[in-house]
Amino acid sequence: MSGHSKWNNIQGRKNAQDAKRGKIFQKLSREIYMAAKAGGPDLATNPALRLVVDKAKAQNMPNDNVDRAIKKASSAANTENYDEVVYEGYGPNGVAILVHALTDNRNRTSTNVHVAFSRNGGALGATGSVSYMFDRKGYIAIEREGLDKSEDDMFEEVLEAGAEDLQTTPEVFEIYTEPGDFTAVRDKLEEDGYTLANAELTMVPQNTVAVPEDKQEQLERLIEKLEDDDDISEVYTSAE
């Protein structure tokens, strides 16, 4: 683990996304559609679909939107398709940035990503230039308010559930898992009565980079520009 709290980044991202709810639902519909098309419409037999549906519910996406995306994927008449593309590069002060996209037009998306980087103090890199700096992990956050649990007790419980690591902040317990263990750990914690403030598969930087004050606004503009793009589903950074 990189030793920093992911929770603050999540809270900041969620606050910014509140103003972009419609666009977020559009992106989630695309992810649901692709997961259902690849593995079928049944959540019980398609773990990838269940993950993205859980992600949609965490964003308060209406059930009608979820059902519509699944039905669309099940329609034989629908030939819509998207490619998964990963872009890698550096932002201001050498911050590593991973961009995951679902696109029906690679040229359009590539151009937009290149412009976002070049106009905001960043530069795109070759495939593999920064991805090795991140680890794929399951991430679960449980808010501590109203929870009568010591860090030691919580550590024992999450390890017993199959988690890999626990980090603690004044606000939350942050639980990390191997990707393959994520669903089982999440389900076990919910069965034990915990309310999960966040649960997702994510990319965690192995090390973080401090961003000086005079570069922070530029980095925020770059990330915002990327996240505003309809084709981009996730943006991960090594920024502290």
Backbone as CSV, one residue per row, in Angstrom:
resi,resn,N_x,N_y,N_z,CA_x,CA_y,CA_z,C_x,C_y,C_z
1,MET,0.831,-1.198,0.000,0.000,0.000,0.000,0.871,1.255,0.000
2,SER,0.349,2.309,-0.562,1.124,3.541,-0.677,1.158,4.328,0.621
3,GLY,0.288,3.964,1.583,0.340,4.622,2.872,-0.467,5.907,2.948
4,HIS,-1.177,6.275,1.894,-1.994,7.486,1.941,-3.461,7.094,1.916
5,SER,-4.319,8.024,2.338,-5.745,7.739,2.378,-6.385,7.985,1.020
6,LYS,-7.074,6.983,0.539,-7.820,7.121,-0.709,-9.146,7.833,-0.467
7,TRP,-9.615,7.816,0.787,-10.928,8.337,1.121,-11.089,9.813,0.742
8,ASN,-10.085,10.630,1.040,-10.187,12.057,0.715,-10.339,12.271,-0.782
9,ASN,-9.626,11.472,-1.573,-9.747,11.574,-3.029,-11.161,11.200,-3.483
10,ILE,-11.709,10.156,-2.868,-13.056,9.711,-3.230,-14.084,10.777,-2.891
11,GLN,-13.959,11.373,-1.696,-14.921,12.390,-1.301,-14.865,13.602,-2.222
12,GLY,-13.665,14.011,-2.570,-13.522,15.141,-3.482,-14.103,14.836,-4.844
13,ARG,-13.878,13.614,-5.320,-14.392,13.202,-6.617,-15.911,13.161,-6.606
14,LYS,-16.494,12.628,-5.519,-17.948,12.525,-5.441,-18.586,13.904,-5.390
15,ASN,-17.985,14.828,-4.650,-18.536,16.180,-4.580,-18.535,16.830,-5.955
16,ALA,-17.456,16.637,-6.691,-17.369,17.219,-8.038,-18.362,16.563,-8.975
17,GLN,-18.605,15.266,-8.763,-19.478,14.539,-9.671,-20.951,14.820,-9.431
18,ASP,-21.288,15.336,-8.253,-22.689,15.638,-7.971,-23.284,16.559,-9.030
19,ALA,-22.448,17.462,-9.544,-22.928,18.417,-10.540,-22.967,17.813,-11.941
20,LYS,-22.516,16.575,-12.081,-22.422,15.956,-13.408,-23.169,14.625,-13.442
21,ARG,-24.255,14.550,-12.685,-24.927,13.282,-12.483,-25.388,12.637,-13.797
22,GLY,-25.960,13.441,-14.697,-26.452,12.886,-15.951,-25.358,12.243,-16.770
23,LYS,-24.205,12.896,-16.827,-23.086,12.358,-17.593,-22.561,11.074,-16.949
24,ILE,-22.543,11.029,-15.630,-22.078,9.840,-14.919,-23.000,8.657,-15.218
25,PHE,-24.313,8.911,-15.215,-25.260,7.829,-15.517,-25.052,7.320,-16.944
26,GLN,-24.759,8.221,-17.860,-24.511,7.820,-19.251,-23.296,6.894,-19.341
27,LYS,-22.239,7.239,-18.610,-21.028,6.414,-18.622,-21.286,5.057,-17.966
28,LEU,-22.015,5.072,-16.853,-22.323,3.822,-16.169,-23.203,2.929,-17.036
29,SER,-24.143,3.513,-17.762,-24.983,2.733,-18.671,-24.133,2.013,-19.708
30,ARG,-23.100,2.693,-20.171,-22.200,2.102,-21.157,-21.440,0.919,-20.544
31,GLU,-20.980,1.073,-19.298,-20.260,-0.005,-18.624,-21.185,-1.197,-18.361
32,ILE,-22.419,-0.910,-17.930,-23.388,-1.982,-17.686,-23.696,-2.727,-18.979
33,TYR,-23.899,-1.972,-20.026,-24.189,-2.552,-21.340,-23.075,-3.503,-21.767
34,MET,-21.820,-3.072,-21.641,-20.702,-3.899,-22.075,-20.551,-5.144,-21.203
35,ALA,-20.743,-4.995,-19.884,-20.617,-6.145,-18.984,-21.719,-7.165,-19.263
36,ALA,-22.948,-6.676,-19.492,-24.063,-7.584,-19.772,-23.899,-8.254,-21.120
37,LYS,-23.391,-7.529,-22.097,-23.197,-8.087,-23.426,-22.111,-9.173,-23.411
38,ALA,-21.083,-8.966,-22.588,-19.975,-9.917,-22.548,-20.304,-11.166,-21.746
39,GLY,-21.036,-10.994,-20.629,-21.240,-12.136,-19.735,-22.673,-12.512,-19.456
40,GLY,-23.624,-11.855,-20.108,-25.028,-12.182,-19.896,-25.684,-11.266,-18.883
41,PRO,-27.028,-11.239,-18.860,-27.770,-10.272,-18.053,-28.008,-10.667,-16.596
42,ASP,-27.615,-11.886,-16.210,-27.897,-12.385,-14.860,-26.779,-11.996,-13.899
43,LEU,-27.108,-11.182,-12.901,-26.098,-10.735,-11.931,-25.504,-11.900,-11.140
44,ALA,-26.299,-12.947,-10.945,-25.834,-14.088,-10.149,-24.731,-14.865,-10.848
45,THR,-24.724,-14.850,-12.181,-23.729,-15.610,-12.932,-22.729,-14.723,-13.671
46,ASN,-22.873,-13.412,-13.524,-21.986,-12.464,-14.196,-21.411,-11.505,-13.161
47,PRO,-20.304,-11.894,-12.518,-19.737,-11.044,-11.464,-19.309,-9.668,-11.951
48,ALA,-18.868,-9.569,-13.206,-18.466,-8.262,-13.735,-19.662,-7.321,-13.812
49,LEU,-20.809,-7.871,-14.193,-22.028,-7.062,-14.255,-22.460,-6.645,-12.856
50,ARG,-22.362,-7.554,-11.909,-22.759,-7.203,-10.538,-21.890,-6.069,-10.002
51,LEU,-20.602,-6.105,-10.296,-19.703,-5.053,-9.824,-20.104,-3.688,-10.364
52,VAL,-20.389,-3.629,-11.648,-20.713,-2.323,-12.237,-22.109,-1.876,-11.820
53,VAL,-23.037,-2.812,-11.593,-24.352,-2.438,-11.084,-24.237,-1.900,-9.656
54,ASP,-23.396,-2.531,-8.843,-23.151,-2.013,-7.496,-22.534,-0.616,-7.554
55,LYS,-21.649,-0.427,-8.498,-21.032,0.888,-8.708,-22.090,1.921,-9.073
56,ALA,-23.033,1.521,-9.926,-24.112,2.422,-10.332,-25.019,2.760,-9.155
57,LYS,-25.323,1.762,-8.336,-26.173,2.007,-7.169,-25.499,2.947,-6.176
58,ALA,-24.179,2.826,-6.056,-23.445,3.727,-5.166,-23.541,5.174,-5.630
59,GLN,-23.784,5.367,-6.928,-23.954,6.707,-7.481,-25.436,7.093,-7.548
60,ASN,-26.290,6.277,-6.906,-27.736,6.537,-6.886,-28.355,6.555,-8.284
61,MET,-27.832,5.719,-9.154,-28.397,5.603,-10.487,-29.745,4.894,-10.398
62,PRO,-30.796,5.439,-11.004,-32.120,4.814,-10.914,-32.133,3.398,-11.476
63,ASN,-32.945,2.532,-10.865,-33.051,1.141,-11.321,-33.512,1.054,-12.764
64,ASP,-34.371,1.981,-13.180,-34.850,1.975,-14.569,-33.688,2.124,-15.546
65,ASN,-32.734,2.981,-15.212,-31.566,3.175,-16.072,-30.741,1.898,-16.158
66,VAL,-30.567,1.241,-15.004,-29.799,-0.009,-14.960,-30.485,-1.071,-15.811
67,ASP,-31.792,-1.246,-15.594,-32.539,-2.267,-16.335,-32.522,-1.994,-17.832
68,ARG,-32.612,-0.728,-18.211,-32.625,-0.367,-19.627,-31.306,-0.738,-20.291
69,ALA,-30.186,-0.496,-19.597,-28.876,-0.818,-20.166,-28.700,-2.323,-20.325
70,ILE,-29.193,-3.102,-19.350,-29.092,-4.564,-19.426,-29.956,-5.103,-20.562
71,LYS,-31.173,-4.592,-20.672,-32.070,-5.038,-21.746,-31.506,-4.681,-23.116
72,LYS,-30.895,-3.528,-23.201,-30.291,-3.101,-24.466,-29.206,-4.092,-24.894
73,ALA,-28.404,-4.554,-23.924,-27.334,-5.506,-24.235,-27.892,-6.860,-24.656
74,SER,-29.101,-7.193,-24.171,-29.698,-8.493,-24.467,-30.432,-8.516,-25.796
75,SER,-30.596,-7.343,-26.404,-31.333,-7.262,-27.657,-30.465,-7.700,-28.828
76,ALA,-30.951,-8.663,-29.568,-30.188,-9.161,-30.724,-30.065,-8.104,-31.813
77,ALA,-30.998,-7.157,-31.821,-30.983,-6.120,-32.852,-29.929,-5.056,-32.594
78,ASN,-29.399,-5.023,-31.354,-28.439,-3.973,-31.009,-27.014,-4.438,-31.309
79,THR,-26.333,-3.706,-32.163,-24.962,-4.063,-32.554,-23.945,-3.062,-32.028
80,GLU,-24.376,-2.194,-31.129,-23.477,-1.196,-30.559,-22.324,-1.880,-29.841
81,ASN,-21.125,-1.350,-30.007,-19.966,-1.967,-29.373,-18.943,-0.900,-28.979
82,TYR,-18.194,-1.186,-27.918,-17.187,-0.250,-27.429,-15.874,-0.995,-27.181
83,ASP,-14.784,-0.308,-27.405,-13.465,-0.853,-27.113,-12.967,-0.307,-25.779
84,GLU,-12.322,-1.185,-25.025,-11.667,-0.740,-23.796,-10.255,-0.281,-24.149
85,VAL,-9.920,0.952,-23.791,-8.610,1.522,-24.111,-8.014,2.141,-22.848
86,VAL,-6.723,1.954,-22.658,-6.021,2.553,-21.526,-4.970,3.520,-22.056
87,TYR,-4.986,4.732,-21.527,-3.979,5.745,-21.863,-3.123,5.996,-20.626
88,GLU,-1.841,6.209,-20.845,-0.912,6.427,-19.743,-0.115,7.696,-19.994
89,GLY,0.144,8.437,-18.933,0.909,9.663,-19.109,1.276,10.288,-17.776
90,TYR,1.817,11.488,-17.891,2.252,12.244,-16.712,1.579,13.597,-16.690
91,GLY,1.201,14.021,-15.486,0.655,15.348,-15.286,1.706,16.273,-14.723
92,PRO,1.298,17.460,-14.294,2.234,18.411,-13.684,2.997,17.784,-12.519
93,ASN,4.271,18.141,-12.422,5.170,17.663,-11.367,5.402,16.155,-11.410
94,GLY,5.209,15.555,-12.587,5.515,14.135,-12.741,4.492,13.188,-12.153
95,VAL,3.269,13.658,-11.917,2.217,12.790,-11.393,1.832,11.759,-12.459
96,ALA,1.858,10.487,-12.094,1.463,9.425,-13.023,-0.056,9.406,-13.149
97,ILE,-0.538,9.239,-14.388,-1.977,9.240,-14.643,-2.344,8.070,-15.541
98,LEU,-3.339,7.296,-15.105,-3.914,6.192,-15.884,-5.332,6.576,-16.270
99,VAL,-5.664,6.415,-17.533,-6.985,6.771,-18.033,-7.617,5.542,-18.674
100,HIS,-8.765,5.118,-18.162,-9.503,3.988,-18.724,-10.701,4.517,-19.501
101,ALA,-10.850,4.042,-20.735,-11.921,4.533,-21.596,-12.703,3.383,-22.208
102,LEU,-13.985,3.643,-22.488,-14.838,2.775,-23.296,-15.293,3.621,-24.476
103,THR,-14.844,3.279,-25.669,-15.096,4.160,-26.801,-15.546,3.402,-28.048
104,ASP,-16.399,4.054,-28.833,-16.775,3.512,-30.131,-16.023,4.215,-31.259
105,ASN,-15.064,5.073,-30.875,-14.256,5.789,-31.862,-12.890,6.092,-31.249
106,ARG,-11.942,5.202,-31.483,-10.623,5.341,-30.874,-9.928,6.642,-31.278
107,ASN,-10.080,7.040,-32.529,-9.407,8.259,-32.990,-9.914,9.487,-32.241
108,ARG,-11.223,9.574,-32.072,-11.797,10.698,-31.336,-11.288,10.741,-29.901
109,THR,-11.330,9.597,-29.233,-10.925,9.553,-27.834,-9.447,9.849,-27.683
110,SER,-8.624,9.269,-28.535,-7.180,9.504,-28.484,-6.851,10.983,-28.663
111,THR,-7.529,11.628,-29.605,-7.302,13.058,-29.842,-7.689,13.871,-28.621
112,ASN,-8.847,13.564,-28.037,-9.311,14.317,-26.870,-8.375,14.160,-25.680
113,VAL,-7.887,12.935,-25.474,-6.973,12.689,-24.349,-5.659,13.423,-24.569
114,HIS,-5.151,13.355,-25.796,-3.894,14.050,-26.119,-4.027,15.555,-25.873
115,VAL,-5.124,16.141,-26.303,-5.339,17.584,-26.119,-5.428,17.928,-24.630
116,ALA,-6.145,17.102,-23.867,-6.282,17.360,-22.429,-4.927,17.368,-21.740
117,PHE,-4.070,16.407,-22.077,-2.741,16.354,-21.466,-1.893,17.541,-21.914
118,SER,-1.815,17.766,-23.207,-0.881,18.775,-23.731,-1.252,20.193,-23.321
119,ARG,-2.532,20.467,-23.114,-2.960,21.817,-22.760,-2.978,22.081,-21.255
120,ASN,-2.672,21.049,-20.492,-2.735,21.207,-19.028,-1.484,20.674,-18.328
121,GLY,-0.345,20.920,-18.955,0.931,20.616,-18.308,1.293,19.157,-18.232
122,GLY,0.666,18.321,-19.075,0.966,16.902,-19.035,1.484,16.387,-20.360
123,ALA,1.768,15.103,-20.404,2.246,14.484,-21.636,1.858,13.016,-21.632
124,LEU,1.327,12.542,-22.758,1.008,11.129,-22.893,2.287,10.310,-23.020
125,GLY,2.255,9.099,-22.480,3.403,8.213,-22.581,3.057,6.967,-23.362
126,ALA,4.028,6.123,-23.550,3.820,4.864,-24.260,3.101,3.873,-23.356
127,THR,2.546,2.833,-23.964,1.902,1.770,-23.199,2.901,1.158,-22.223
128,GLY,2.510,1.075,-20.963,3.384,0.524,-19.935,4.250,1.549,-19.237
129,SER,4.149,2.808,-19.632,5.038,3.831,-19.067,4.717,4.174,-17.617
130,VAL,3.445,4.026,-17.213,3.105,4.305,-15.812,2.265,3.207,-15.165
131,SER,1.714,2.295,-15.953,0.810,1.292,-15.381,1.508,0.422,-14.335
132,TYR,2.813,0.233,-14.474,3.550,-0.588,-13.511,3.625,0.079,-12.140
133,MET,3.289,1.371,-12.065,3.323,2.103,-10.804,2.034,1.929,-9.989
134,PHE,1.051,1.231,-10.561,-0.234,1.028,-9.900,-0.500,-0.462,-9.700
135,ASP,-1.247,-0.771,-8.645,-1.686,-2.141,-8.383,-3.204,-2.193,-8.421
136,ARG,-3.739,-3.240,-9.041,-5.179,-3.452,-9.052,-5.593,-3.996,-7.697
137,LYS,-6.526,-3.325,-7.023,-6.950,-3.720,-5.691,-8.455,-3.549,-5.527
138,GLY,-9.003,-4.341,-4.622,-10.343,-4.063,-4.134,-10.234,-3.061,-3.002
139,TYR,-11.171,-2.133,-2.956,-11.138,-1.077,-1.934,-12.512,-0.949,-1.299
140,ILE,-12.554,-0.985,0.028,-13.798,-0.854,0.789,-13.573,0.164,1.899
141,ALA,-14.501,1.087,2.048,-14.416,2.085,3.115,-15.625,1.944,4.033
142,ILE,-15.375,1.969,5.338,-16.426,1.915,6.350,-16.248,3.118,7.270
143,GLU,-17.255,3.965,7.330,-17.146,5.159,8.166,-17.140,4.778,9.636
144,ARG,-16.321,5.483,10.438,-16.123,5.126,11.839,-17.163,5.737,12.764
145,GLU,-17.828,6.786,12.301,-18.803,7.459,13.159,-19.906,6.483,13.580
146,GLY,-20.114,6.381,14.886,-21.139,5.489,15.420,-20.732,4.030,15.464
147,LEU,-19.484,3.742,15.121,-19.001,2.361,15.090,-18.046,2.143,16.258
148,ASP,-18.438,1.292,17.171,-17.636,1.049,18.372,-16.650,-0.086,18.110
149,LYS,-15.611,0.257,17.339,-14.609,-0.743,16.977,-13.220,-0.136,17.100
150,SER,-12.327,-0.848,17.796,-10.938,-0.415,17.835,-10.261,-0.824,16.534
151,GLU,-9.126,-0.211,16.250,-8.393,-0.553,15.032,-7.942,-2.006,15.066
152,ASP,-7.507,-2.485,16.245,-7.048,-3.869,16.362,-8.186,-4.859,16.098
153,ASP,-9.361,-4.574,16.685,-10.504,-5.470,16.479,-10.915,-5.495,15.006
154,MET,-10.922,-4.311,14.387,-11.318,-4.227,12.987,-10.305,-4.952,12.106
155,PHE,-9.037,-4.816,12.445,-7.983,-5.470,11.669,-8.183,-6.982,11.682
156,GLU,-8.488,-7.534,12.834,-8.721,-8.979,12.937,-9.923,-9.407,12.100
157,GLU,-10.998,-8.615,12.154,-12.212,-8.967,11.421,-12.010,-8.945,9.911
158,VAL,-11.323,-7.916,9.421,-11.169,-7.820,7.960,-10.207,-8.882,7.448
159,LEU,-9.197,-9.229,8.239,-8.300,-10.309,7.821,-9.046,-11.635,7.787
160,GLU,-9.915,-11.840,8.767,-10.704,-13.064,8.794,-11.652,-13.124,7.598
161,ALA,-12.104,-11.967,7.154,-12.996,-11.910,5.986,-12.250,-12.139,4.682
162,GLY,-10.903,-12.096,4.736,-10.108,-12.359,3.541,-9.416,-11.143,2.967
163,ALA,-9.459,-10.020,3.701,-8.821,-8.800,3.209,-7.310,-8.889,3.323
164,GLU,-6.639,-7.999,2.618,-5.187,-7.975,2.573,-4.602,-6.984,3.570
165,ASP,-5.271,-5.835,3.741,-4.706,-4.779,4.563,-5.808,-3.864,5.079
166,LEU,-5.521,-3.179,6.176,-6.424,-2.181,6.736,-5.636,-0.921,7.031
167,GLN,-6.161,0.208,6.585,-5.606,1.502,6.945,-6.692,2.304,7.647
168,THR,-6.282,3.144,8.590,-7.246,3.863,9.416,-7.004,5.349,9.357
169,THR,-8.089,6.104,9.190,-8.052,7.555,9.320,-9.080,7.918,10.399
170,PRO,-9.114,9.163,10.833,-10.136,9.536,11.821,-11.566,9.321,11.327
171,GLU,-11.752,9.331,10.000,-13.099,9.224,9.445,-13.499,7.798,9.080
172,VAL,-12.559,7.013,8.559,-12.931,5.718,7.990,-11.901,4.633,8.262
173,PHE,-12.391,3.390,8.189,-11.535,2.229,8.019,-11.442,1.974,6.519
174,GLU,-10.223,1.871,6.002,-10.009,1.620,4.576,-9.424,0.218,4.416
175,ILE,-10.160,-0.609,3.691,-9.828,-2.023,3.572,-9.410,-2.317,2.139
176,TYR,-8.280,-3.006,1.994,-7.767,-3.363,0.670,-7.768,-4.878,0.513
177,THR,-8.094,-5.337,-0.684,-8.118,-6.769,-0.973,-7.419,-7.038,-2.302
178,GLU,-7.078,-8.299,-2.512,-6.690,-8.718,-3.848,-7.935,-8.674,-4.734
179,PRO,-7.786,-8.391,-6.024,-8.973,-8.268,-6.886,-9.902,-9.481,-6.830
180,GLY,-9.317,-10.675,-6.833,-10.137,-11.883,-6.828,-10.872,-12.128,-5.527
181,ASP,-10.435,-11.470,-4.446,-11.071,-11.657,-3.135,-12.093,-10.568,-2.827
182,PHE,-12.160,-9.551,-3.676,-12.958,-8.369,-3.368,-14.424,-8.695,-3.094
183,THR,-15.068,-9.442,-3.989,-16.498,-9.717,-3.847,-16.790,-10.487,-2.562
184,ALA,-15.970,-11.492,-2.265,-16.183,-12.297,-1.065,-16.006,-11.461,0.200
185,VAL,-14.995,-10.601,0.228,-14.756,-9.754,1.399,-15.899,-8.763,1.574
186,ARG,-16.298,-8.130,0.479,-17.404,-7.180,0.534,-18.671,-7.840,1.067
187,ASP,-18.988,-9.017,0.512,-20.213,-9.707,0.930,-20.155,-10.126,2.394
188,LYS,-18.982,-10.571,2.835,-18.837,-10.999,4.239,-19.022,-9.819,5.183
189,LEU,-18.459,-8.678,4.856,-18.600,-7.502,5.721,-20.050,-7.034,5.770
190,GLU,-20.746,-7.112,4.632,-22.164,-6.744,4.627,-22.992,-7.737,5.442
191,GLU,-22.645,-9.021,5.338,-23.340,-10.039,6.133,-23.122,-9.809,7.626
192,ASP,-21.959,-9.287,7.980,-21.638,-9.012,9.382,-22.292,-7.726,9.887
193,GLY,-23.044,-7.060,9.008,-23.807,-5.899,9.441,-23.168,-4.548,9.201
194,TYR,-22.048,-4.531,8.497,-21.384,-3.251,8.241,-22.039,-2.537,7.056
195,THR,-22.148,-1.225,7.174,-22.597,-0.385,6.062,-21.360,0.125,5.344
196,LEU,-21.268,-0.182,4.059,-20.080,0.180,3.288,-20.278,1.551,2.649
197,ALA,-19.393,2.474,2.979,-19.469,3.812,2.392,-18.963,3.823,0.959
198,ASN,-18.094,2.874,0.644,-17.574,2.753,-0.716,-17.031,1.346,-0.902
199,ALA,-17.235,0.788,-2.091,-16.707,-0.536,-2.404,-16.495,-0.610,-3.903
200,GLU,-15.247,-0.811,-4.330,-14.957,-0.799,-5.765,-13.628,-1.481,-6.045
201,LEU,-13.469,-1.912,-7.279,-12.157,-2.307,-7.773,-11.491,-1.055,-8.313
202,THR,-10.236,-0.865,-7.977,-9.582,0.384,-8.326,-8.106,0.139,-8.606
203,MET,-7.422,1.192,-9.006,-5.973,1.150,-9.196,-5.339,2.005,-8.101
204,VAL,-4.449,1.399,-7.338,-3.829,2.081,-6.204,-2.365,2.356,-6.524
205,PRO,-1.919,3.627,-6.429,-0.512,3.917,-6.707,0.406,3.309,-5.653
206,GLN,1.518,2.755,-6.105,2.479,2.186,-5.164,3.157,3.275,-4.347
207,ASN,3.334,4.419,-4.940,3.899,5.583,-4.256,3.158,6.825,-4.736
208,THR,3.099,7.831,-3.894,2.406,9.056,-4.272,3.393,10.199,-4.473
209,VAL,2.942,11.204,-5.223,3.771,12.362,-5.560,3.123,13.618,-4.977
210,ALA,3.865,14.363,-4.203,3.364,15.630,-3.675,3.285,16.647,-4.815
211,VAL,2.212,17.404,-4.842,2.011,18.403,-5.891,2.133,19.793,-5.268
212,PRO,3.115,20.583,-5.702,3.262,21.924,-5.128,2.039,22.785,-5.417
213,GLU,1.837,23.770,-4.578,0.625,24.590,-4.663,0.453,25.235,-6.029
214,ASP,1.563,25.644,-6.641,1.441,26.341,-7.923,1.120,25.396,-9.083
215,LYS,1.115,24.076,-8.830,0.777,23.098,-9.873,-0.577,22.431,-9.644
216,GLN,-1.157,22.650,-8.473,-2.377,21.926,-8.113,-3.555,22.282,-9.021
217,GLU,-3.728,23.550,-9.300,-4.850,23.961,-10.141,-4.722,23.386,-11.550
218,GLN,-3.506,23.353,-12.061,-3.270,22.812,-13.399,-3.600,21.319,-13.436
219,LEU,-3.186,20.587,-12.398,-3.494,19.160,-12.325,-4.994,18.937,-12.220
220,GLU,-5.675,19.746,-11.419,-7.124,19.612,-11.272,-7.832,19.858,-12.605
221,ARG,-7.346,20.826,-13.378,-7.941,21.098,-14.692,-7.762,19.915,-15.626
222,LEU,-6.588,19.300,-15.580,-6.314,18.144,-16.426,-7.253,16.996,-16.083
223,ILE,-7.374,16.683,-14.800,-8.239,15.583,-14.373,-9.699,15.885,-14.720
224,GLU,-10.108,17.132,-14.490,-11.485,17.514,-14.795,-11.780,17.386,-16.286
225,LYS,-10.831,17.806,-17.101,-11.009,17.713,-18.552,-11.160,16.256,-18.984
226,LEU,-10.342,15.386,-18.413,-10.421,13.964,-18.736,-11.750,13.371,-18.274
227,GLU,-12.150,13.661,-17.050,-13.376,13.082,-16.504,-14.620,13.605,-17.206
228,ASP,-14.521,14.780,-17.806,-15.662,15.342,-18.531,-15.904,14.648,-19.867
229,ASP,-14.907,13.940,-20.366,-15.032,13.286,-21.665,-15.991,12.102,-21.553
230,ASP,-16.974,12.044,-22.453,-17.985,10.986,-22.408,-17.394,9.589,-22.541
231,ASP,-16.242,9.461,-23.199,-15.650,8.150,-23.447,-14.818,7.634,-22.273
232,ILE,-14.487,8.497,-21.338,-13.570,8.119,-20.261,-14.346,7.680,-19.028
233,SER,-14.061,6.463,-18.573,-14.796,5.904,-17.440,-14.080,6.119,-16.108
234,GLU,-12.755,6.053,-16.091,-12.019,6.209,-14.836,-10.699,6.929,-15.089
235,VAL,-10.300,7.747,-14.114,-8.989,8.403,-14.121,-8.320,8.138,-12.782
236,TYR,-7.128,7.573,-12.828,-6.363,7.274,-11.609,-5.066,8.073,-11.630
237,THR,-4.666,8.601,-10.474,-3.428,9.363,-10.414,-2.594,8.956,-9.206
238,SER,-1.336,9.331,-9.220,-0.453,9.098,-8.081,-0.298,10.360,-7.238
239,ALA,-1.172,11.342,-7.467,-1.073,12.598,-6.716,-1.361,12.367,-5.235
240,GLU,-0.593,13.012,-4.388,-0.795,12.900,-2.943,-1.961,13.778,-2.539
